[in-house]
């Protein structure tokens, strides 16, 4: 299934009214099956579905590491991901029992919102970057983002793993973009504990919790953090940065990883 489709719209520009072709992003319900059982579904853009499923399951501590996965298949015209893997059965039950609908732009469930209930380690990575590098990366944030360039209708995440390597995730739901980039990195065998993550949307609790679950030390955005997002970052040692614009930024917590 293609992630976009073409349609004819009526365009009004000043006193002119005319028809033109437009490109819209598709939206699907992606069902995730683990060991033959459906564990959840997310509203998503049909691109990088396998990476999204892996990132999501690792975010929820259902799969510990990608090497535990023995089979990964995209079926039903891209509407289902089927995975065979060693899993944490208790966390599947926790997701079903305690999952809440998160506040992103596509309906999904997580059990990782309460700072007191998040099963994650404090991030102790001494990885750091310069403020200049962060600002430069943000100024180039929307480059090489094909779905955004075609539609202007998706959120984006970029996970920078070294000076020359980064992974892109694009989706209608901003939390899905993190799962996609982390899924891609894990599938490539890359350690994300020495990486930094940039996202297009607000730094809400579920976005911050996903970074913490994957032990990514730095998370940045052009927009602001919520109070709960800040609390999670503070507790788990995440360097959280908002309003990265030009040569300015707001480092909400743990500024030691940003050099000036």
PASEBA-1860 file (N, C-alpha, C; in nm, 3 decimals):
! residues 260
1> XXXXXXXX> 0.084/-0.119/0.000/0.000/0.000/0.000/0.088/0.125/0.000 ~ 0.061/0.217/-0.090/0.136/0.341/-0.094/0.096/0.432/0.024 ~ 0.192/0.504/0.083/0.159/0.590/0.197/0.084/0.717/0.160 ~ 0.076/0.749/0.029/0.004/0.868/-0.015/-0.090/0.831/-0.128 ~ -0.188/0.919/-0.154/-0.274/0.902/-0.270/-0.309/1.038/-0.327 ~ -0.345/1.037/-0.456/-0.377/1.160/-0.527/-0.528/1.180/-0.534 ~ -0.569/1.305/-0.526/-0.710/1.337/-0.540/-0.724/1.476/-0.602 ~ -0.841/1.504/-0.655/-0.868/1.635/-0.713/-0.940/1.722/-0.610
9> XXXXXXXX> -0.891/1.843/-0.592/-0.951/1.937/-0.498/-0.987/2.066/-0.571 ~ -1.067/2.149/-0.506/-1.096/2.283/-0.557/-1.011/2.381/-0.481 ~ -0.929/2.455/-0.551/-0.838/2.551/-0.492/-0.893/2.692/-0.509 ~ -0.890/2.770/-0.402/-0.928/2.911/-0.410/-0.806/2.995/-0.376 ~ -0.770/3.085/-0.466/-0.656/3.172/-0.446/-0.696/3.313/-0.488 ~ -0.718/3.397/-0.386/-0.768/3.531/-0.415/-0.906/3.523/-0.478 ~ -0.920/3.578/-0.599/-1.048/3.578/-0.671/-1.059/3.459/-0.766 ~ -0.957/3.373/-0.766/-0.958/3.258/-0.857/-1.009/3.133/-0.787
17> XXXXXXXX> -1.080/3.050/-0.862/-1.132/2.922/-0.812/-1.108/2.818/-0.922 ~ -1.030/2.715/-0.889/-0.994/2.619/-0.994/-0.966/2.483/-0.931 ~ -0.967/2.381/-1.017/-0.938/2.245/-0.972/-0.789/2.216/-0.990 ~ -0.737/2.134/-0.898/-0.598/2.091/-0.908/-0.581/1.956/-0.839 ~ -0.475/1.886/-0.871/-0.445/1.758/-0.806/-0.369/1.783/-0.677 ~ -0.404/1.709/-0.572/-0.337/1.723/-0.444/-0.293/1.585/-0.394 ~ -0.195/1.584/-0.304/-0.143/1.460/-0.247/-0.177/1.456/-0.098 ~ -0.242/1.349/-0.055/-0.279/1.332/0.085/-0.211/1.207/0.141
25> XXXXXXXX> -0.187/1.209/0.272/-0.125/1.095/0.337/-0.233/0.994/0.377 ~ -0.203/0.867/0.364/-0.297/0.762/0.405/-0.290/0.740/0.557 ~ -0.399/0.690/0.611/-0.409/0.659/0.754/-0.473/0.521/0.767 ~ -0.405/0.430/0.838/-0.455/0.294/0.854/-0.455/0.255/1.002 ~ -0.528/0.150/1.033/-0.516/0.086/1.164/-0.423/-0.032/1.148 ~ -0.303/-0.021/1.206/-0.203/-0.127/1.197/-0.218/-0.220/1.317 ~ -0.248/-0.347/1.289/-0.264/-0.446/1.395/-0.132/-0.519/1.418 ~ -0.097/-0.537/1.544/0.030/-0.599/1.581/0.002/-0.732/1.650
33> XXXXXXXX> 0.056/-0.839/1.592/0.039/-0.973/1.646/0.174/-1.025/1.693 ~ 0.175/-1.085/1.812/0.296/-1.144/1.868/0.267/-1.289/1.905 ~ 0.343/-1.378/1.846/0.327/-1.523/1.872/0.183/-1.568/1.850 ~ 0.123/-1.513/1.745/-0.011/-1.554/1.705/-0.124/-1.480/1.773 ~ -0.094/-1.396/1.872/-0.197/-1.323/1.946/-0.188/-1.174/1.916 ~ -0.304/-1.111/1.896/-0.307/-0.966/1.875/-0.281/-0.894/2.007 ~ -0.177/-0.811/2.011/-0.144/-0.739/2.134/-0.183/-0.593/2.129 ~ -0.218/-0.544/2.011/-0.258/-0.404/2.004/-0.273/-0.358/1.861
41> XXXXXXXX> -0.315/-0.233/1.847/-0.330/-0.170/1.716/-0.301/-0.022/1.731 ~ -0.242/0.035/1.628/-0.212/0.178/1.629/-0.261/0.239/1.499 ~ -0.309/0.363/1.506/-0.338/0.438/1.385/-0.205/0.491/1.332 ~ -0.178/0.466/1.206/-0.044/0.493/1.155/-0.047/0.524/1.005 ~ 0.065/0.576/0.958/0.089/0.594/0.816/0.156/0.467/0.763 ~ 0.108/0.412/0.651/0.160/0.282/0.605/0.297/0.292/0.540 ~ 0.398/0.319/0.621/0.537/0.315/0.580/0.619/0.276/0.702 ~ 0.719/0.188/0.685/0.803/0.142/0.795/0.721/0.074/0.905
49> XXXXXXXX> 0.621/-0.004/0.865/0.535/-0.066/0.966/0.610/-0.165/1.054 ~ 0.704/-0.241/0.996/0.778/-0.338/1.076/0.860/-0.268/1.184 ~ 0.929/-0.159/1.146/1.008/-0.084/1.243/0.919/-0.025/1.351 ~ 0.801/0.025/1.311/0.706/0.079/1.408/0.667/-0.027/1.510 ~ 0.635/-0.147/1.463/0.593/-0.253/1.555/0.704/-0.292/1.651 ~ 0.826/-0.304/1.601/0.940/-0.339/1.687/0.965/-0.229/1.789 ~ 0.968/-0.104/1.744/0.990/0.007/1.836/0.882/0.018/1.943 ~ 0.758/-0.003/1.902/0.646/0.003/1.996/0.657/-0.106/2.103
57> XXXXXXXX> 0.684/-0.228/2.060/0.692/-0.340/2.155/0.812/-0.325/2.248 ~ 0.922/-0.267/2.199/1.036/-0.242/2.286/1.009/-0.125/2.380 ~ 0.932/-0.026/2.334/0.894/0.085/2.421/0.813/0.037/2.541 ~ 0.733/-0.068/2.517/0.647/-0.121/2.623/0.713/-0.235/2.700 ~ 0.843/-0.261/2.675/0.917/-0.367/2.743/0.855/-0.505/2.719 ~ 0.788/-0.520/2.606/0.734/-0.651/2.570/0.842/-0.734/2.502 ~ 0.921/-0.670/2.416/1.041/-0.731/2.359/1.162/-0.658/2.413 ~ 1.258/-0.732/2.463/1.376/-0.670/2.525/1.477/-0.624/2.421
65> XXXXXXXX> 1.503/-0.708/2.322/1.604/-0.674/2.221/1.565/-0.739/2.089 ~ 1.611/-0.679/1.980/1.569/-0.725/1.847/1.619/-0.867/1.818 ~ 1.730/-0.906/1.879/1.782/-1.041/1.855/1.689/-1.149/1.908 ~ 1.591/-1.112/1.993/1.492/-1.208/2.041/1.386/-1.240/1.936 ~ 1.380/-1.158/1.830/1.279/-1.177/1.725/1.326/-1.283/1.627 ~ 1.241/-1.383/1.604/1.276/-1.491/1.512/1.202/-1.481/1.379 ~ 1.094/-1.404/1.375/1.018/-1.388/1.251/0.948/-1.253/1.253 ~ 0.949/-1.185/1.138/0.888/-1.052/1.127/0.825/-1.042/0.988
73> XXXXXXXX> 0.690/-1.036/0.982/0.622/-1.037/0.853/0.517/-0.925/0.847 ~ 0.510/-0.861/0.732/0.408/-0.760/0.704/0.303/-0.825/0.614 ~ 0.178/-0.832/0.661/0.073/-0.904/0.590/-0.050/-0.815/0.569 ~ -0.147/-0.871/0.498/-0.276/-0.806/0.476/-0.260/-0.668/0.415 ~ -0.182/-0.661/0.308/-0.158/-0.536/0.235/-0.103/-0.427/0.328 ~ -0.015/-0.468/0.419/0.049/-0.371/0.508/-0.032/-0.331/0.628 ~ -0.143/-0.401/0.654/-0.231/-0.364/0.766/-0.202/-0.443/0.893 ~ -0.117/-0.546/0.883/-0.084/-0.628/0.999/0.065/-0.658/1.001
81> XXXXXXXX> 0.123/-0.657/1.122/0.260/-0.705/1.142/0.252/-0.827/1.233 ~ 0.312/-0.937/1.188/0.314/-1.060/1.267/0.457/-1.089/1.310 ~ 0.476/-1.108/1.441/0.609/-1.124/1.498/0.612/-1.251/1.582 ~ 0.718/-1.326/1.565/0.748/-1.438/1.655/0.871/-1.398/1.736 ~ 0.859/-1.406/1.869/0.968/-1.356/1.952/0.955/-1.405/2.095 ~ 1.066/-1.403/2.164/1.065/-1.415/2.310/1.006/-1.287/2.365 ~ 0.910/-1.296/2.457/0.842/-1.177/2.507/0.828/-1.180/2.658 ~ 0.795/-1.065/2.713/0.762/-1.052/2.855/0.610/-1.057/2.866
89> XXXXXXXX> 0.558/-1.173/2.901/0.413/-1.192/2.907/0.347/-1.100/3.009 ~ 0.417/-1.072/3.119/0.359/-0.985/3.222/0.333/-0.845/3.169 ~ 0.421/-0.796/3.082/0.403/-0.661/3.029/0.295/-0.656/2.921 ~ 0.269/-0.768/2.855/0.154/-0.774/2.765/0.026/-0.761/2.847 ~ 0.019/-0.832/2.958/-0.099/-0.824/3.045/-0.112/-0.685/3.105 ~ 0.003/-0.622/3.139/0.001/-0.487/3.195/-0.054/-0.387/3.094 ~ -0.013/-0.401/2.969/-0.062/-0.311/2.865/-0.213/-0.326/2.848 ~ -0.262/-0.449/2.850/-0.405/-0.473/2.834/-0.484/-0.421/2.954
97> XXXXXXXX> -0.424/-0.432/3.073/-0.496/-0.394/3.194/-0.486/-0.246/3.226 ~ -0.367/-0.185/3.202/-0.342/-0.049/3.247/-0.321/0.050/3.134 ~ -0.327/0.004/3.010/-0.298/0.092/2.898/-0.394/0.210/2.891 ~ -0.340/0.325/2.856/-0.421/0.445/2.837/-0.402/0.495/2.695 ~ -0.504/0.563/2.644/-0.493/0.623/2.511/-0.406/0.746/2.523 ~ -0.297/0.751/2.446/-0.204/0.862/2.460/-0.246/0.979/2.373 ~ -0.184/1.095/2.398/-0.236/1.220/2.345/-0.180/1.260/2.211 ~ -0.120/1.165/2.138/-0.067/1.197/2.006/-0.178/1.207/1.904
105> XXXXXXXX> -0.137/1.216/1.776/-0.233/1.239/1.668/-0.285/1.111/1.606 ~ -0.261/0.997/1.669/-0.318/0.871/1.625/-0.342/0.788/1.750 ~ -0.455/0.720/1.758/-0.490/0.651/1.881/-0.399/0.531/1.903 ~ -0.338/0.524/2.021/-0.251/0.413/2.057/-0.258/0.397/2.208 ~ -0.204/0.284/2.255/-0.207/0.255/2.398/-0.066/0.244/2.452 ~ -0.049/0.290/2.575/0.078/0.271/2.644/0.052/0.250/2.792 ~ 0.141/0.179/2.857/0.135/0.164/3.003/0.249/0.240/3.069 ~ 0.314/0.331/2.992/0.436/0.398/3.039/0.417/0.549/3.056
113> XXXXXXXX> 0.314/0.591/3.127/0.291/0.734/3.148/0.327/0.778/3.290 ~ 0.287/0.702/3.390/0.313/0.737/3.530/0.462/0.727/3.560 ~ 0.527/0.840/3.601/0.670/0.834/3.631/0.706/0.730/3.737 ~ 0.614/0.701/3.828/0.640/0.604/3.933/0.627/0.460/3.884 ~ 0.566/0.442/3.766/0.541/0.306/3.716/0.631/0.269/3.599 ~ 0.705/0.365/3.546/0.791/0.336/3.431/0.903/0.242/3.472 ~ 0.912/0.131/3.401/1.015/0.031/3.430/1.138/0.059/3.344 ~ 1.216/0.157/3.385/1.334/0.196/3.307/1.447/0.235/3.401
121> XXXXXXXX> 1.569/0.230/3.349/1.687/0.270/3.426/1.712/0.420/3.408 ~ 1.775/0.480/3.507/1.820/0.617/3.492/1.927/0.620/3.383 ~ 1.917/0.720/3.295/2.013/0.731/3.184/2.143/0.789/3.238 ~ 2.251/0.712/3.231/2.380/0.756/3.285/2.482/0.786/3.176 ~ 2.441/0.781/3.052/2.531/0.806/2.940/2.597/0.943/2.953 ~ 2.729/0.949/2.927/2.801/1.076/2.929/2.813/1.135/2.788 ~ 2.734/1.083/2.694/2.731/1.136/2.558/2.691/1.283/2.561 ~ 2.758/1.365/2.481/2.724/1.507/2.475/2.743/1.559/2.334
129> XXXXXXXX> 2.678/1.670/2.303/2.692/1.736/2.174/2.700/1.886/2.197 ~ 2.745/1.958/2.096/2.751/2.104/2.107/2.616/2.164/2.075 ~ 2.590/2.279/2.135/2.468/2.352/2.105/2.463/2.389/1.958 ~ 2.579/2.417/1.899/2.585/2.453/1.757/2.540/2.337/1.669 ~ 2.586/2.215/1.703/2.545/2.099/1.623/2.395/2.075/1.633 ~ 2.341/2.092/1.753/2.197/2.073/1.772/2.119/2.175/1.690 ~ 2.162/2.301/1.694/2.094/2.406/1.619/2.101/2.381/1.469 ~ 2.218/2.337/1.421/2.233/2.309/1.279/2.142/2.194/1.236
137> XXXXXXXX> 2.138/2.089/1.318/2.051/1.974/1.286/1.905/2.016/1.281 ~ 1.863/2.104/1.374/1.725/2.149/1.374/1.695/2.235/1.252 ~ 1.790/2.316/1.210/1.767/2.402/1.093/1.750/2.319/0.966 ~ 1.804/2.198/0.967/1.795/2.108/0.851/1.694/1.995/0.876 ~ 1.611/2.012/0.978/1.528/1.902/1.026/1.438/1.842/0.919 ~ 1.375/1.926/0.838/1.277/1.875/0.743/1.337/1.836/0.608 ~ 1.469/1.835/0.597/1.531/1.789/0.473/1.525/1.636/0.468 ~ 1.513/1.584/0.350/1.507/1.439/0.326/1.391/1.373/0.401
145> XXXXXXXX> 1.278/1.441/0.405/1.156/1.389/0.467/1.048/1.382/0.359 ~ 1.045/1.275/0.280/0.961/1.273/0.160/0.813/1.288/0.185 ~ 0.758/1.224/0.290/0.615/1.235/0.314/0.576/1.377/0.355 ~ 0.661/1.441/0.437/0.632/1.579/0.476/0.638/1.670/0.354 ~ 0.736/1.648/0.269/0.750/1.732/0.150/0.632/1.715/0.055 ~ 0.578/1.594/0.046/0.465/1.569/-0.044/0.333/1.617/0.012 ~ 0.314/1.602/0.145/0.181/1.623/0.202/0.173/1.735/0.306 ~ 0.284/1.763/0.376/0.280/1.859/0.486/0.191/1.814/0.600
153> XXXXXXXX> 0.164/1.683/0.609/0.059/1.632/0.699/0.110/1.524/0.794 ~ 0.242/1.516/0.816/0.294/1.414/0.906/0.390/1.475/1.006 ~ 0.403/1.408/1.119/0.508/1.440/1.215/0.636/1.368/1.172 ~ 0.748/1.417/1.222/0.877/1.361/1.184/0.964/1.344/1.307 ~ 1.045/1.239/1.308/1.151/1.222/1.407/1.279/1.187/1.334 ~ 1.391/1.236/1.387/1.522/1.199/1.336/1.608/1.155/1.453 ~ 1.667/1.037/1.441/1.757/0.982/1.542/1.898/0.986/1.485 ~ 1.982/1.071/1.542/2.119/1.089/1.495/2.212/0.998/1.574
161> XXXXXXXX> 2.276/0.902/1.504/2.358/0.803/1.572/2.507/0.829/1.558 ~ 2.548/0.910/1.462/2.685/0.960/1.454/2.685/1.083/1.364 ~ 2.802/1.134/1.331/2.812/1.258/1.254/2.745/1.247/1.117 ~ 2.740/1.127/1.063/2.693/1.111/0.925/2.570/1.021/0.911 ~ 2.519/0.967/1.022/2.410/0.870/1.015/2.291/0.915/1.097 ~ 2.175/0.911/1.035/2.051/0.931/1.111/1.939/0.852/1.046 ~ 1.838/0.821/1.128/1.720/0.749/1.082/1.601/0.844/1.088 ~ 1.513/0.832/0.989/1.394/0.917/0.981/1.269/0.834/1.003
169> XXXXXXXX> 1.176/0.888/1.083/1.044/0.828/1.098/0.938/0.933/1.068 ~ 0.842/0.899/0.982/0.734/0.992/0.948/0.600/0.922/0.969 ~ 0.506/0.993/1.031/0.377/0.931/1.061/0.278/1.040/1.099 ~ 0.149/1.007/1.086/0.045/1.099/1.131/0.048/1.117/1.283 ~ 0.097/1.016/1.354/0.103/1.020/1.501/0.247/1.043/1.544 ~ 0.270/1.147/1.625/0.407/1.182/1.659/0.476/1.074/1.741 ~ 0.404/1.004/1.830/0.468/0.898/1.908/0.513/0.781/1.819 ~ 0.441/0.758/1.707/0.483/0.653/1.614/0.617/0.683/1.550
177> XXXXXXXX> 0.649/0.812/1.532/0.775/0.847/1.466/0.894/0.801/1.550 ~ 0.882/0.809/1.683/0.992/0.762/1.769/1.006/0.611/1.758 ~ 0.893/0.540/1.764/0.900/0.394/1.752/0.962/0.354/1.618 ~ 0.932/0.428/1.512/0.988/0.393/1.381/1.139/0.412/1.377 ~ 1.189/0.526/1.426/1.334/0.547/1.416/1.410/0.454/1.509 ~ 1.356/0.429/1.627/1.423/0.335/1.718/1.417/0.194/1.662 ~ 1.302/0.157/1.605/1.291/0.025/1.543/1.393/0.007/1.432 ~ 1.410/0.110/1.349/1.510/0.102/1.240/1.651/0.085/1.297
185> XXXXXXXX> 1.683/0.162/1.401/1.817/0.154/1.460/1.840/0.017/1.523 ~ 1.741/-0.035/1.594/1.756/-0.166/1.658/1.770/-0.276/1.553 ~ 1.695/-0.266/1.445/1.702/-0.366/1.339/1.837/-0.360/1.267 ~ 1.901/-0.243/1.271/2.034/-0.227/1.211/2.146/-0.261/1.308 ~ 2.110/-0.295/1.432/2.209/-0.333/1.532/2.287/-0.216/1.590 ~ 2.226/-0.097/1.594/2.295/0.024/1.640/2.257/0.056/1.784 ~ 2.356/0.088/1.864/2.338/0.128/2.004/2.287/0.272/2.008 ~ 2.170/0.295/2.066/2.112/0.429/2.069/2.147/0.506/2.196
193> XXXXXXXX> 2.231/0.448/2.282/2.267/0.518/2.406/2.366/0.630/2.383 ~ 2.423/0.636/2.262/2.510/0.747/2.224/2.452/0.816/2.101 ~ 2.326/0.857/2.113/2.255/0.919/2.002/2.171/1.034/2.056 ~ 2.125/1.120/1.967/2.028/1.221/2.010/1.909/1.220/1.916 ~ 1.794/1.252/1.973/1.666/1.240/1.904/1.602/1.377/1.890 ~ 1.554/1.407/1.769/1.482/1.531/1.743/1.343/1.496/1.691 ~ 1.242/1.568/1.741/1.104/1.543/1.700/1.038/1.674/1.661 ~ 0.931/1.663/1.580/0.867/1.783/1.528/0.761/1.838/1.622
201> XXXXXXXX> 0.710/1.756/1.713/0.597/1.798/1.796/0.635/1.830/1.938 ~ 0.534/1.847/2.021/0.554/1.882/2.161/0.621/1.768/2.236 ~ 0.685/1.801/2.346/0.754/1.702/2.429/0.660/1.657/2.540 ~ 0.559/1.583/2.501/0.459/1.535/2.596/0.510/1.410/2.667 ~ 0.435/1.365/2.765/0.482/1.257/2.851/0.514/1.130/2.775 ~ 0.430/1.093/2.678/0.455/0.968/2.607/0.580/0.978/2.519 ~ 0.608/1.096/2.464/0.729/1.113/2.383/0.853/1.099/2.471 ~ 0.851/1.164/2.586/0.965/1.158/2.678/0.982/1.017/2.732
209> XXXXXXXX> 0.871/0.951/2.765/0.879/0.815/2.819/0.941/0.719/2.718 ~ 0.910/0.736/2.590/0.969/0.648/2.489/1.120/0.666/2.481 ~ 1.167/0.792/2.486/1.311/0.816/2.484/1.378/0.751/2.605 ~ 1.314/0.763/2.721/1.368/0.704/2.844/1.372/0.551/2.833 ~ 1.266/0.491/2.784/1.261/0.345/2.773/1.373/0.292/2.685 ~ 1.411/0.368/2.585/1.518/0.325/2.494/1.655/0.377/2.535 ~ 1.662/0.450/2.649/1.789/0.500/2.702/1.858/0.596/2.604 ~ 1.780/0.673/2.531/1.834/0.778/2.446/1.862/0.899/2.534
217> XXXXXXXX> 1.984/0.952/2.538/2.018/1.053/2.640/1.970/1.194/2.613 ~ 1.942/1.230/2.485/1.905/1.367/2.452/1.782/1.366/2.362 ~ 1.682/1.447/2.399/1.559/1.462/2.320/1.532/1.610/2.301 ~ 1.511/1.653/2.176/1.494/1.796/2.147/1.379/1.818/2.050 ~ 1.321/1.939/2.058/1.212/1.977/1.970/1.213/2.129/1.948 ~ 1.144/2.173/1.844/1.124/2.317/1.823/1.016/2.372/1.915 ~ 0.938/2.284/1.979/0.828/2.329/2.063/0.855/2.295/2.210 ~ 0.752/2.303/2.293/0.770/2.300/2.438/0.749/2.161/2.498
225> XXXXXXXX> 0.789/2.150/2.623/0.761/2.031/2.703/0.636/2.054/2.788 ~ 0.567/1.944/2.817/0.463/1.950/2.917/0.525/1.932/3.056 ~ 0.448/1.959/3.159/0.497/1.942/3.296/0.532/1.796/3.324 ~ 0.445/1.703/3.282/0.470/1.561/3.309/0.591/1.513/3.230 ~ 0.606/1.563/3.108/0.725/1.528/3.031/0.852/1.570/3.103 ~ 0.851/1.690/3.158/0.966/1.740/3.234/0.994/1.653/3.356 ~ 0.889/1.614/3.427/0.906/1.533/3.548/0.970/1.398/3.515 ~ 0.928/1.337/3.403/0.986/1.209/3.363/1.133/1.226/3.326
233> XXXXXXXX> 1.164/1.333/3.251/1.304/1.360/3.213/1.391/1.381/3.336 ~ 1.340/1.456/3.433/1.417/1.485/3.554/1.448/1.357/3.630 ~ 1.348/1.272/3.646/1.366/1.151/3.725/1.464/1.053/3.661 ~ 1.461/1.044/3.527/1.538/0.940/3.459/1.664/0.991/3.390 ~ 1.702/1.114/3.415/1.831/1.163/3.365/1.835/1.196/3.218 ~ 1.721/1.226/3.158/1.714/1.260/3.016/1.739/1.410/2.997 ~ 1.827/1.445/2.906/1.846/1.585/2.868/1.732/1.624/2.775 ~ 1.648/1.715/2.821/1.525/1.752/2.749/1.535/1.898/2.706
241> XXXXXXXX> 1.515/1.922/2.575/1.538/2.054/2.519/1.420/2.094/2.431 ~ 1.370/2.215/2.452/1.263/2.268/2.369/1.301/2.399/2.305 ~ 1.215/2.446/2.215/1.231/2.575/2.147/1.370/2.591/2.086 ~ 1.417/2.485/2.017/1.544/2.495/1.946/1.519/2.573/1.817 ~ 1.554/2.702/1.820/1.527/2.791/1.708/1.643/2.887/1.692 ~ 1.702/2.887/1.572/1.821/2.970/1.553/1.931/2.923/1.646 ~ 1.989/3.018/1.722/2.096/2.979/1.815/2.048/2.978/1.959 ~ 1.917/2.967/1.980/1.862/2.963/2.115/1.792/2.830/2.139
249> XXXXXXXX> 1.780/2.793/2.265/1.709/2.672/2.305/1.683/2.677/2.454 ~ 1.582/2.605/2.498/1.550/2.592/2.640/1.585/2.450/2.685 ~ 1.688/2.438/2.769/1.726/2.307/2.822/1.651/2.290/2.954 ~ 1.548/2.207/2.953/1.460/2.194/3.069/1.528/2.120/3.184 ~ 1.600/2.013/3.150/1.664/1.933/3.255/1.794/1.871/3.200 ~ 1.888/1.847/3.292/2.016/1.779/3.266/2.095/1.843/3.152 ~ 2.135/1.970/3.170/2.206/2.044/3.064/2.351/2.000/3.044 ~ 2.402/1.909/3.126/2.543/1.873/3.118/2.583/1.814/2.983
257> XXXX> 2.486/1.764/2.908/2.518/1.698/2.780/2.521/1.798/2.663 ~ 2.495/1.925/2.689/2.497/2.027/2.583/2.614/2.122/2.609 ~ 2.708/2.124/2.518/2.828/2.206/2.531/2.814/2.336/2.453 ~ 2.864/2.444/2.513/2.858/2.574/2.444/2.998/2.624/2.414
END
